[in-house]
Amino acid sequence: MLRWTVTFIILAIIAGIFGFGGIAAGAASIAKVLFFIFIVLFVISLITGRTKV
């Protein structure tokens, strides 16, 4: 999931360089959503922790 976040952030930056149009706004919004989902899942994994078998 982090790979998708980085991909959409890079896509948003490249689209922003060529002009702030619909592509840049779409890619930026997708990148924001994926970033916050990743942060929430990361915090949940820190809280729950891993148990060794």
Long-range contacts (C-beta under 8 A, 24 or more apart in sequence): 1-34, 1-37, 1-38, 1-41, 2-38, 4-34, 5-31, 5-34, 5-35, 5-38, 8-34, 9-35
